[in-house]
Amino acid sequence: MDNHKERAFYAVVGALVGDAASMGLHWLYDQERILHVAGFEPEFRSPNQFDYQDKGYFAHQGKTAGEQSQYGAQLLAMVDSLVDNQKYDEASYIKHFRFWFDFGGSWKGYIDKATRMSLLNIHQLELANAPITACGADDTQLPTVSKIIPLIACTYTSHTLPAMVESAVRVTNNNDKAVEWAQAITLLVQAAIQGNSPLQSVEMVRQTCSKFIHDQIDEALADPELSITDAAKKFGLHCELSAAFPLLIRIIAGAQSYQQGIRDNILCGGDSCGRAIVIGAVLAACFYEGDGEIPTEWLKQVELNGGVLSLPIE
């Protein structure tokens, strides 16, 4: 039976659950402290500023376990646009991005640099009566890819998907390398939706993408004897895709279940929420209706935005 639509839907759900599961320890850069305060089941903690002293950035004051980080909010802005417009449209996406993050927007929480700069650029273009397009920051951090999961889920069979992904990325991250990473992640999620295993999905991207991406995947899979946390230290725990992409590839390629992949990601530390969007999407699609699918008890802890259930998946 063709269950590609179901896998596509669960890619979106998996991204949101992964983000929420990671939020309580997001941007804590000390792996030993994470293990000390949360053990080997570090998911769905309420953020605690005392966990972060001298070891990270405490960004989620007032949030509780099961809520989204700003990465999940970025994803939901795209969900709202797709539900409202029934297909991708850059102007609609910009409108809903502003509904979430601009003055008086619905998001209450941390706003990252790329989002701030994009909003400033939008206001400057408005003042100049100029077209609002490609308004993103010159930035290659993880907000690049947080919004593309619903777009891929709804249009994974379309030959115009690469152009739509580039348009969406440039709204917040107007940078050629950011687009290149996003296109690689698009192929990764498409492969998962088609029913490939995590490792098969990674291999399909390695064989299809540019030399730049191919070399990064080679780097990600090198030194197989390294633990995932040591590999994370090698690549870097920060928000830049130069570090996050090989790390998320390493986690996905070795994952035996959705739960294991998300836990490994949290235990690595750093920008766990940003990586979890991609890891969660890929693993939820790969393990749909299998032994490694999203745990039911995890699904119960996340209140899905109503628009997710109404996504116009082809």
SULNOR-V530919 format. One record per backbone hydrogen bond with DSSP energy under -1.0 kcal/mol. NH is the residue of the N-H (numbers start at 1). CO is the residue of the C=O. E is the energy in kcal/mol with one decimal. If there is no record, write none. Layout:
NH;CO;E / NH;CO;E
//
This chain:
7;3;-2.4 / 8;4;-2.6 / 9;5;-2.4 / 10;6;-2.6 / 11;7;-1.6 / 12;8;-1.2 / 13;9;-2.0 / 14;10;-3.3 / 15;11;-1.8 / 16;12;-2.0 / 17;13;-2.8 / 18;14;-2.3 / 19;15;-2.1 / 20;16;-2.4 / 21;17;-2.8 / 22;18;-1.4 / 23;19;-1.2 / 25;22;-1.7 / 26;23;-1.2 / 27;270;-2.8 / 28;25;-1.5 / 29;55;-2.7 / 34;30;-2.2 / 35;31;-2.2 / 36;32;-2.1 / 37;33;-2.9 / 38;34;-2.2 / 39;35;-1.7 / 44;21;-1.5 / 51;48;-1.8 / 52;49;-1.2 / 55;52;-2.4 / 57;27;-2.1 / 59;57;-1.0 / 63;60;-1.9 / 67;64;-1.9 / 73;69;-1.8 / 74;70;-2.1 / 75;71;-2.0 / 76;72;-2.2 / 77;73;-1.8 / 78;74;-1.3 / 79;75;-2.0 / 80;76;-2.7 / 81;77;-1.8 / 82;78;-2.7 / 83;79;-2.5 / 84;80;-2.3 / 85;81;-2.6 / 86;82;-2.0 / 93;89;-2.6 / 94;90;-2.8 / 95;91;-2.2 / 96;92;-2.4 / 97;93;-2.7 / 98;94;-2.2 / 99;95;-2.1 / 100;96;-1.6 / 101;97;-2.4 / 102;98;-2.1 / 105;102;-2.5 / 106;99;-2.1 / 107;100;-2.5 / 116;112;-2.5 / 117;113;-2.9 / 118;114;-2.2 / 119;115;-2.3 / 120;116;-2.2 / 121;117;-2.5 / 122;118;-2.4 / 123;119;-2.3 / 124;120;-2.2 / 125;121;-2.5 / 126;122;-2.3 / 127;123;-2.3 / 128;124;-1.5 / 129;126;-1.6 / 130;125;-2.8 / 133;131;-1.0 / 136;170;-2.6 / 137;172;-1.8 / 139;137;-1.7 / 142;239;-1.5 / 144;141;-2.2 / 145;142;-1.6 / 152;148;-2.6 / 153;149;-2.5 / 154;150;-2.1 / 155;151;-1.3 / 158;155;-1.8 / 161;158;-1.3 / 164;160;-2.0 / 165;161;-2.9 / 166;162;-2.3 / 167;163;-2.2 / 168;164;-2.5 / 169;165;-2.8 / 170;166;-2.4 / 172;169;-1.3 / 173;169;-3.5 / 174;137;-1.5 / 175;173;-1.8 / 179;175;-1.9 / 180;176;-2.1 / 181;177;-2.5 / 182;178;-2.3 / 183;179;-2.5 / 184;180;-1.8 / 185;181;-2.4 / 186;182;-2.2 / 187;183;-2.0 / 188;184;-1.9 / 189;185;-2.5 / 190;186;-2.6 / 191;187;-2.4 / 192;188;-1.7 / 193;189;-2.5 / 194;190;-1.8 / 195;192;-1.6 / 196;191;-1.9 / 201;197;-2.6 / 202;198;-2.2 / 203;199;-2.5 / 204;200;-2.3 / 205;201;-1.7 / 206;202;-2.4 / 207;203;-2.1 / 209;205;-2.5 / 214;210;-2.9 / 215;211;-2.9 / 216;212;-1.6 / 217;213;-2.4 / 218;214;-2.4 / 219;215;-2.3 / 220;216;-2.3 / 221;217;-2.0 / 226;223;-2.0 / 231;227;-2.6 / 232;228;-2.0 / 233;229;-1.8 / 234;230;-1.9 / 235;231;-2.5 / 236;232;-3.1 / 241;140;-2.5 / 243;240;-1.4 / 244;240;-2.8 / 245;241;-2.2 / 247;243;-1.5 / 248;244;-2.9 / 249;245;-2.2 / 250;246;-2.2 / 251;247;-2.4 / 252;248;-2.5 / 253;249;-2.8 / 254;250;-1.4 / 255;252;-1.2 / 258;292;-3.1 / 261;257;-2.1 / 262;258;-2.3 / 263;259;-2.4 / 264;260;-2.9 / 265;261;-2.0 / 266;262;-2.2 / 267;263;-2.5 / 268;264;-1.2 / 270;28;-2.4 / 271;237;-2.7 / 272;270;-2.4 / 275;271;-1.7 / 276;272;-2.4 / 277;273;-1.4 / 279;275;-2.6 / 280;276;-2.9 / 281;277;-1.5 / 282;278;-2.6 / 283;279;-2.6 / 284;280;-2.0 / 285;281;-1.8 / 286;282;-2.7 / 287;283;-2.6 / 290;287;-2.4 / 293;290;-1.6 / 299;295;-2.0 / 300;296;-1.9 / 301;298;-1.3 / 302;299;-1.3 / 308;305;-1.7 / 310;307;-1.4 / 311;308;-1.1 / 313;311;-2.1
//
